[in-house]
Amino acid sequence: MSKLALNLMVIGKTGVGKSSLFNYLCGQNIAKVGTGEAVTRKGEFQHTIVPMSGNLDYHIYDSWGLEANKAEEWKKLIEDKLENPLTEETKTKILWFTFTTKVLNTTGTSIHAVLYCISCNSRRIEPFEIDMMRYVLESQFKLIIVFTQADANGAKEAADGISKEINEKLAKFSGKYEFVGVSSPQLDSGDEMLIKKASSSPFGKEKLEELIFKDVWYNILYRTLDVWEKSEIQSVKNLRSYHNRMIEDFSVNGDFTDNIRPRAAIARDISERIQSDFQSRVSDIQSNLKKAIEQIREYYKAICKEALANSPQSNISVSFVDSKYGSNADVFAVTAASLVMTCIPVVNVIFKLFVEKDAMRDDLKKERDKIEDSIIKMIKDSRRSMFEKFSN
């Protein structure tokens, strides 16, 4: 049976307690239950698949310890994993929905949340770590900065000092990252978690889960709308060669009678065909936007249901999508339809009875390009509008 995937990238230096964090987050000893790439070689990510309850797997991409002198290599590695973390073999195990492959592959195969781990025992953060965080944020991913070993002596002071430095150096990304302190329990030789002392009771899991699922929605929404925008813009541009051929031939269907028909009549037919093509494309664009929003909503709700059914955070929902989307669903279609129907001045073309054919061709191309530019702008504006409405 295909399963849902929650893809987590975890970055940090060696010894910051990432393994203990994984065990705490998943509620089990990952070294025993996980499957995937067995060995983490220097300069690579370890991919571990952790079966959770129900129909969900956690896919954890754990960085080999970062080093200051390997920062550029890590940037390249992080870039590759952020956009395409899963192997082809792993992709076949993901539960897909039915919308276009190009858009929905983004939902299942991109990284859903990025965690950057810093040990409170370190008492400081190195400049190259700030650079790594900046790189993730510049790649349009939100970031969860996890202070591990947050029960250590002086942990609060260390976390406060590091947080202040990060805030100062990443000020322009304010609101795109959040901090959480976590103290992970120890594991015995089996799978049961042990709490050695009452004073060292584990904490931070619920807050971390909340931040992860908030970022999952943001990251899926951003990447899916990005793919939608690029795909639709290309679909609009693909009409250009077809339209230009009609204009150059001065014929819609290559009919031999076009040789004796009035030029104005032929120009009118070409203009109407261009309008019709763009109108049809606009309708498809709107439909695909609706489907994209609906599919990522369903994917997200399915993940939340599987992962958080028995969690204190089970009240997480995306119901705001339904209410906001319902009132704005037709904005793109109505505006674009109005634009397409009025952009080509058919009457102006028809009544240029004494103008040469080349001048008519130029007019048709200019008006066709005007529609294309306007629809592309509308796609970009719609993507931005949809993201602003649904990302908060």
Salt bridges, closest charged atoms under 4 A:
GLU44 OE1 - ARG41 NH2 3.19
ASP57 OD1 - LYS3 NZ 2.86
ASP62 OD1 - LYS18 NZ 3.04
GLU72 OE2 - LYS75 NZ 3.55
GLU73 OE2 - LYS70 NZ 3.73
ASP80 OD1 - LYS76 NZ 3.47
GLU83 OE2 - ARG223 NE 3.75
GLU88 OE2 - LYS91 NZ 3.34
GLU126 OE2 - LYS13 NZ 2.59
ASP131 OD1 - ARG134 NH1 2.85
ASP160 OD2 - LYS156 NZ 2.86
GLU165 OE2 - LYS169 NZ 3.04
GLU178 OE2 - LYS214 NZ 2.64
ASP226 OD2 - LYS230 NZ 3.21
ASP226 OD1 - ARG383 NH1 3.34
GLU229 OE1 - ARG383 NH1 3.02
GLU232 OE1 - ARG281 NH1 2.77
GLU248 OE2 - LYS365 NZ 2.22
ASP258 OD1 - ARG261 NH1 3.06
ASP269 OD2 - ARG261 NH2 2.66
ASP269 OD1 - ARG268 NE 3.61
ASP277 OD2 - HIS243 NE2 2.96
ASP277 OD1 - ARG273 NE 3.53
ASP284 OD2 - ARG281 NH2 3.34
GLU298 OE2 - ARG297 NE 3.31
ASP322 OD1 - ARG297 NH1 2.43
ASP330 OD1 - LYS290 NZ 3.48
GLU356 OE1 - ARG263 NH1 3.95
ASP358 OD1 - ARG361 NH1 2.69
ASP363 OD2 - LYS352 NZ 2.13
GLU367 OE1 - LYS370 NZ 3.47
ASP369 OD1 - ARG368 NH2 3.27
GLU372 OE2 - ARG240 NH2 2.13
GLU372 OE1 - ARG368 NH2 2.47
ASP381 OD2 - LYS377 NZ 2.75
ASP381 OD1 - ARG384 NH2 2.50
